[in-house]
Amino acid sequence: SPKMMAYESNSSAELLIDIKDKSKIAELTKLLDPLQAKLEQAFPEIKDTTSTELDDYYTVDLKNLSDTTSAFEILLKSGLIDDVEYNEVYALSPVE
């Protein structure tokens, strides 16, 4: 039977956000500065931005995992994002 790891947070990018307006990235970054967070485009390989909204997704990498809840709350209250999720990693072992 396959082994499944149900949930694990991605430790190199703890949160995944859907930003409303990419021109507000600097403002969002400033809000997260006290937590020493880094924002990076989640799907930089997307070239055709008219056919998808994946270019609006960014990962938030936190220096300290203990700041995840604080970052989540700051992002929700900011009004600058459409959504925030824990960046989960799901893994299945191959079926034998």
N, C-alpha and C positions, 0 to 999 in steps of 0.2 A: 504494500500500500504506500502511496506517496506521502512523504513527510511535508508538512506545511508549517511555515513560520507565519503566524497570523498577522503580526504587526511589529514593525520596528521603525523608529524615526530615523530619517537620513541624517547622520551626524555631521555631514558637511554642508547641509542646507536644510535647516530644521522646519522652515515654513515655506509654503507656496502661496503667492498672492496673485490676484488678477487686478491689475492696476487700471483705474478708470481713464487716466490721461497720462501718457508717457512724458509729457512736458512737466509733470509734477514730481518726477523722480528725485530731483534735488531736495524738494520740500520733504518728501517721504524719508529720504536718507538723513536729513537733519533731525527729524523726529526720533530716529533710531540711533543717532550718534552716541547718546549716553550708554547704549548697550553695546557699542562697538560692533554694529551689525554691517554686513556687506550685502548689497543687492546685486544680483546678476540675472540677466535674461535667462529664463528657464529653457527656452528652445531657440538658441541663436541660429540654428541651421534653417529656420523658416525664412524663405525668400519671398514667397507670394503672400504678402500680408493682407491682401484683399479677400482671399478665399478662406481665411481662418482667423481666429482670435488668439491663437496660441502665442503670438508675438506680444500679447499683453500680460503674459505670465512671467513672473520673476521669482527667484528663490531668495530667501533671507537666511544668511549664514550668520549665526551668533557666536561670539567668542566664548561665551559661557552658556552651556545648556540650561542652567538654572534660570536664565533670563527669558526662556521660551514663552512662558505665560505672560510676562510683562510685555514682550514684543507683540504677542497676539492681541492683547488689549489695546495697546497703542495704535496698532494698525486698524483695528475695528473702529476705534473712536475717531480716527483721522478724517474719515469721509473721503479719503483719496483712493480707496480700493473698492472693488465690487465683491471680493471674496478673499478669505484667508483660510488655509487648511494646513494641518500638519503634513509635512512632506513625508508620506509613508512609503516604506519599501516592503513589497510583498514578494515572497520567494517560494517557489515550488521546486521540489526535486524532480528529476526526470522520471517518467513512468517507466518501470522496468517490466 
